[in-house]
Amino acid sequence: MTGRGYTYELREVTRRVQQGLTESPVMPLEDSLNTMRLFDGVRAQLGVAYPNDAH
């Protein structure tokens, strides 16, 4: 077993940074933003808020 959790993500980020890239074709920035928007929508529906959320 190679670590836990974010091992594969960290390896991908390391490879891309070493290549001088700012995002990965495996998980483009727009996909990451869409995922976060989805999570934000779920949190809003559940009424979950964090101290640093924009009001």
Secondary structure, DSSP 8 states (H G I E B T S, - for coil): ---STTHHHHHHHHHHHHTT-SS-SSS-HHHHHHHHHHHHHHHHHHT---TTS--
